[in-house]
Amino acid sequence: MSWTDDRVELLKKLWSDGLSASQIAGELGGVTRNAVIGKVHRLGLSGRAKAPQPQAQRPKKPTTRPATSSVRPVGANGTIGNLALKSETAPATRPQTAPQPLVYSLSEEPLIANANVLQITEQTCKWPLGDPSTEDFHFCARRSDVGIPYCGYHARIAYQPVSERRRDRRVARM
């Protein structure tokens, strides 16, 4: 159904009488609650105050404070109350310059020359060198950094920051 002048006038009257959008939609017929809300918004009709509730339904506010537990959590800074959701605010700090990346080289000798898969250990770099289908294939076998499988040089290649990888992809596409 379309919004005729008569329907718009009825909408305005019902809206000013305090009917809800659902009630108005039911009275008009052929429109949804959302259509009524949209039309009210487009017409720029003012919002209404909620209809007052009868006194019998309103709960009375207590005039005295209820008794509370004598045990209250005390925070580290002496505050009292529940601190579970309290946000920690850190003092403002000056921006720091980005640390310069360590430069690793391959000047260190491998622990095992031409190490194969049976010779590498947790302390050796597991970076593959060469084609696995050839006989001269081996692993780097320099001393690996603690907790990672590669030496410093190969770890820098393997673990690049996300921003560098994205930049490298953009350059490769051009």
TITORMI-163983 format. One line per 4 residues: their letters; for each residue x, y, z of N, C-alpha, C. Coordinates in steps of 0.05 Angstrom, whole numbers, plus 5000, padded with zeros to 4 digits. Atoms other than C-alpha are relative to their C-alpha. Example, Ala and Ser with C-alpha at 12.3 -4.5 7.8 and 13.67 -1.06 7.14 Angstrom:
BEGIN
as = 5018,4976,5000,5246,4910,5156,5018,5024,5000 ~ 4984,4976,4999,5273,4979,5143,4985,5022,5014
//
This chain:
BEGIN
mswt = 5017,4977,5000,5000,5000,5000,5018,5025,5000 ~ 4985,4975,5001,5023,5071,4988,4991,5019,5022 ~ 5006,4980,4980,5025,5129,5035,4984,5023,4988 ~ 5018,4979,5010,4964,5171,5015,4999,5022,5022
ddrv = 5002,4978,4981,4950,5238,5048,4983,4992,5024 ~ 5017,5008,4978,4894,5207,5089,5015,4982,5020 ~ 4985,5019,4983,4939,5151,5114,5022,5015,5016 ~ 4980,4985,4986,4994,5201,5131,4988,5016,5023
ellk = 5013,4985,4979,4945,5244,5171,4992,4981,5024 ~ 5007,5019,4980,4920,5182,5208,5025,4991,5016 ~ 4974,5006,4987,4993,5163,5222,5008,5021,5020 ~ 4993,4977,4982,5007,5232,5251,4983,5000,5025
klws = 5018,4999,4977,4945,5229,5295,5006,4977,5020 ~ 4995,5023,4983,4959,5159,5321,5027,5003,5014 ~ 4974,4996,4988,5032,5177,5333,4999,5020,5023 ~ 5003,4980,4979,5013,5239,5373,4983,4990,5023
dgls = 5016,5011,4979,4963,5198,5412,5017,4981,5017 ~ 4982,5017,4984,5021,5155,5436,4999,4971,4993 ~ 5000,5028,5007,5008,5090,5400,5028,4991,4990 ~ 4974,5010,5009,5068,5046,5385,4999,4996,4970
asqi = 4998,5004,5028,5093,5034,5315,4985,4974,4992 ~ 5014,5025,5006,5065,4963,5317,4970,5004,5001 ~ 5028,4995,4998,4997,4988,5339,4990,5016,4976 ~ 5007,4983,5023,4996,5041,5284,5000,4983,4975
agel = 4999,5018,5024,5016,4988,5232,4975,4983,5000 ~ 5024,5016,4999,4957,4946,5256,4975,5016,4993 ~ 5023,4982,5006,4909,5005,5252,4999,5007,4970 ~ 4999,4993,5029,4932,5025,5182,4995,4976,4982
ggvt = 5003,5024,5016,4936,4955,5155,5017,5002,4975 ~ 4984,5001,5025,4981,4934,5097,5028,5012,5003 ~ 4973,4990,4996,5045,4964,5128,5012,4986,5024 ~ 4986,5013,4977,5097,4937,5176,5008,5021,5020
rnav = 4990,4982,4979,5123,4967,5240,5023,5016,4990 ~ 4976,4985,5011,5188,4985,5205,4992,5021,4980 ~ 5009,4980,5019,5150,5021,5150,4989,5024,5015 ~ 5010,4978,4984,5115,5063,5203,5023,5016,5012
igkv = 4976,4986,4988,5181,5079,5237,5014,5016,4979 ~ 4987,4986,5022,5212,5098,5171,4985,5025,4992 ~ 5016,4977,5008,5154,5144,5152,5000,5021,5022 ~ 4998,4980,4978,5155,5177,5221,5026,5014,4999
hrlg = 4973,4988,5001,5229,5189,5213,5001,5020,4976 ~ 4999,4983,5024,5221,5218,5142,4982,5025,5004 ~ 5018,4977,4994,5163,5263,5166,5012,5018,5021 ~ 4988,4984,4979,5207,5288,5222,4983,5003,5025
lsgr = 5016,4998,4977,5156,5274,5275,5017,4997,5025 ~ 4984,5000,4976,5182,5287,5345,4997,4973,5015 ~ 5002,5024,4983,5197,5230,5391,4981,5006,5023 ~ 5019,4996,4979,5147,5220,5446,5011,4990,5026
akap = 4994,5010,4973,5154,5212,5520,4985,4974,5004 ~ 5014,5026,4994,5136,5143,5545,4975,5006,5016 ~ 5025,4997,4985,5066,5136,5571,5006,4995,5030 ~ 4994,5004,4972,5066,5143,5647,4988,4974,5010
qpqa = 5010,5025,4989,5059,5078,5685,4983,5006,5024 ~ 5015,4996,4975,5007,5071,5739,5017,4997,5024 ~ 4984,5000,4976,5033,5082,5809,5003,4973,5012 ~ 5000,5026,4987,5015,5012,5832,5022,4982,4988
qrpk = 4980,5018,5012,5064,4980,5782,5029,5008,5006 ~ 4972,4991,4995,5125,5022,5800,5009,4989,5027 ~ 4989,5010,4974,5169,4989,5852,5010,5024,5016 ~ 4990,4979,4982,5185,5032,5912,5030,4998,5003
kptt = 4971,5000,4995,5257,5053,5920,5005,4997,5029 ~ 4994,5003,4972,5287,5031,5985,5013,5026,5011 ~ 4990,4975,4988,5302,5090,6031,5026,4995,5016 ~ 4976,5006,4986,5357,5054,6069,5017,4981,4983
rpat = 4981,5017,5015,5418,5019,6042,4998,4972,5012 ~ 5001,5028,4990,5415,4943,6046,5027,4994,5014 ~ 4976,5009,4986,5464,4910,6093,5020,4987,4981 ~ 4980,5012,5017,5529,4892,6059,5019,4983,5016
ssvr = 4981,5018,4987,5581,4841,6075,5022,5017,5012 ~ 4979,4985,4987,5635,4865,6122,5027,4995,4987 ~ 4975,5006,5013,5689,4833,6079,4998,5011,4971 ~ 4999,4988,5026,5706,4875,6018,5027,4995,4988
pvga = 4974,5003,5013,5760,4862,5967,5014,5027,5000 ~ 4984,4976,5000,5816,4912,5973,5021,4997,4978 ~ 4981,5001,5022,5857,4928,5911,5028,5007,5010 ~ 4972,4994,4994,5932,4939,5909,5004,5029,5008
ngti = 4997,4972,4994,5924,5014,5911,4982,5009,5022 ~ 5017,4993,4977,5876,5012,5971,4971,5005,4993 ~ 5028,4996,5007,5811,5017,5932,4984,4977,5011 ~ 5017,5020,4989,5752,4979,5960,4979,4993,4979
gnla = 5021,5008,5018,5703,4939,5919,5009,4979,4980 ~ 4994,5020,5021,5701,4891,5860,5017,5013,4979 ~ 4981,4988,5019,5761,4905,5816,5004,4982,4976 ~ 4995,5019,5021,5752,4848,5767,4999,5012,4972
lkse = 5003,4988,5026,5731,4892,5709,5013,5027,4998 ~ 4987,4974,5000,5772,4953,5727,5022,5000,4979 ~ 4979,4998,5020,5815,4975,5669,5025,5011,5012 ~ 4974,4990,4991,5888,4985,5682,5009,5022,4981
tapa = 4991,4978,5017,5912,5052,5656,5030,5003,5005 ~ 4971,4997,4998,5985,5058,5641,5007,5029,4996 ~ 4992,4972,5004,6020,5125,5646,5010,5003,4971 ~ 4992,4994,5028,6033,5158,5579,5030,4998,4998
trpq = 4972,5002,5005,6101,5141,5551,5007,5012,4974 ~ 4991,4988,5025,6142,5173,5498,5003,4978,4979 ~ 4997,5021,5021,6142,5136,5431,5030,4993,4998 ~ 4972,5010,5002,6204,5093,5425,5006,4994,4971
tapq = 4992,5006,5027,6244,5084,5363,5001,4969,4997 ~ 5000,5028,5005,6239,5016,5331,5028,4989,5003 ~ 4973,5012,4997,6297,4970,5350,5011,4992,4973 ~ 4987,5007,5025,6347,4959,5295,5002,4970,4999
plvy = 4998,5030,5002,6345,4887,5270,5029,4992,5001 ~ 4973,5011,4999,6405,4845,5285,5007,4989,4972 ~ 4990,5010,5025,6447,4829,5225,5016,4975,5004 ~ 4987,5025,4997,6466,4757,5220,5015,4994,4975
slse = 4984,5007,5024,6518,4729,5174,5003,4969,4999 ~ 4994,5028,5004,6538,4661,5148,5029,4995,5004 ~ 4971,5004,4996,6610,4670,5170,5006,4978,5020 ~ 4996,5021,4980,6602,4620,5227,5001,4973,4985
epli = 4998,5026,5013,6622,4550,5207,4978,4982,5010 ~ 5020,5019,4991,6569,4495,5208,5011,4981,5020 ~ 4991,5020,4980,6572,4447,5266,5007,4973,4987 ~ 4995,5025,5015,6568,4389,5217,5000,5008,4970
anan = 4998,4994,5029,6591,4397,5145,4981,4982,4984 ~ 5019,5015,5017,6538,4376,5094,4983,4981,5017 ~ 5016,5016,4982,6491,4351,5149,4976,4989,4986 ~ 5024,5011,5011,6437,4303,5128,4979,4998,5022
vlqi = 5022,5001,4981,6370,4291,5162,5006,4984,5025 ~ 4994,5016,4977,6399,4239,5208,5020,5013,5019 ~ 4979,4987,4984,6455,4285,5233,4991,5025,5015 ~ 5008,4974,4987,6416,4348,5252,4987,4994,5027
teqt = 5010,5003,4973,6397,4358,5325,4984,5025,5007 ~ 5015,4976,4991,6358,4409,5366,5018,5025,5000 ~ 4982,4977,4999,6420,4453,5368,5010,5009,4973 ~ 4990,4994,5027,6431,4454,5293,4978,5013,4983
ckwp = 5019,4987,5018,6398,4497,5240,4989,4980,4980 ~ 5013,5020,5017,6348,4457,5199,4992,5012,4973 ~ 5006,4987,5026,6348,4504,5138,5010,4982,4977 ~ 4991,5018,5022,6349,4460,5075,5016,5016,4979
lgdp = 4984,4987,5021,6402,4477,5023,5002,4981,4976 ~ 4999,5016,5024,6398,4452,4952,4974,4986,4993 ~ 5023,5015,5010,6351,4407,4915,4999,4973,5014 ~ 5001,5025,4986,6326,4348,4957,5003,4975,4983
sted = 4998,5024,5017,6328,4302,4896,5029,4995,4991 ~ 4972,5004,5008,6404,4311,4887,5016,4990,5024 ~ 4983,5011,4979,6461,4281,4926,5013,5021,5017 ~ 4986,4980,4984,6491,4347,4949,4980,5016,5018
fhfc = 5019,4987,4982,6427,4366,4987,5009,4996,5029 ~ 4994,5002,4971,6441,4382,5061,4986,5022,5015 ~ 5011,4979,4983,6421,4426,5119,5022,5019,5009 ~ 4981,4979,4992,6454,4490,5144,5018,4990,5023
arrs = 4986,5012,4977,6474,4458,5211,5017,5019,5016 ~ 4987,4982,4982,6500,4522,5243,4984,4999,5026 ~ 5013,5001,4974,6482,4531,5317,4973,5016,4997 ~ 5026,4986,5002,6407,4548,5321,4994,5016,5025
dvgi = 5008,4984,4977,6377,4600,5367,4981,4983,5017 ~ 5016,5015,4981,6341,4575,5429,4971,5002,4993 ~ 5029,5000,5005,6269,4554,5415,4992,5001,4972 ~ 5007,4999,5028,6272,4560,5340,5018,4981,4985
pycg = 4985,5021,5014,6296,4510,5288,5022,5011,4982 ~ 4981,4989,5019,6341,4559,5250,5021,5017,5014 ~ 4980,4982,4991,6405,4597,5259,4990,5029,4997 ~ 5009,4973,5002,6400,4673,5265,4995,5010,4972
yhar = 5003,4991,5027,6409,4685,5191,4975,4988,4987 ~ 5023,5013,5012,6357,4635,5168,4974,5006,5015 ~ 5024,4992,4985,6308,4654,5224,4991,5027,4990 ~ 5008,4974,5010,6309,4725,5197,4986,4997,4973
iayq = 5014,5005,5026,6289,4698,5128,4973,4987,5005 ~ 5024,5016,4996,6237,4650,5155,4979,5016,5015 ~ 5019,4985,4983,6204,4697,5206,5001,5029,4994 ~ 5001,4972,5008,6191,4762,5170,4975,5013,5013
pvse = 5024,4986,4990,6144,4814,5201,4979,5001,4978 ~ 5022,5000,5019,6075,4817,5167,5003,5023,4981 ~ 4999,4977,5018,6086,4887,5140,5021,4997,4978 ~ 4979,5005,5021,6150,4866,5103,4989,4981,4979
rrrd = 5010,5020,5019,6115,4806,5072,4980,5013,4981 ~ 5019,4986,5017,6058,4850,5047,5013,5019,4980 ~ 4985,4982,5018,6106,4901,5019,5014,4984,4978 ~ 4986,5017,5020,6146,4846,4984,4980,4990,4979
rrva = 5020,5010,5019,6081,4819,4952,4992,5022,4981 ~ 5008,4978,5017,6062,4888,4927,5021,5006,4979 ~ 4978,4996,5018,6130,4897,4896,5001,4979,4978 ~ 4999,5022,5019,6127,4829,4863,4978,5002,4979
rm = 5022,4998,5018,6060,4844,4831,5005,5021,4978 ~ 4995,4978,5019,6085,4907,4797,5017,4993,4977
//
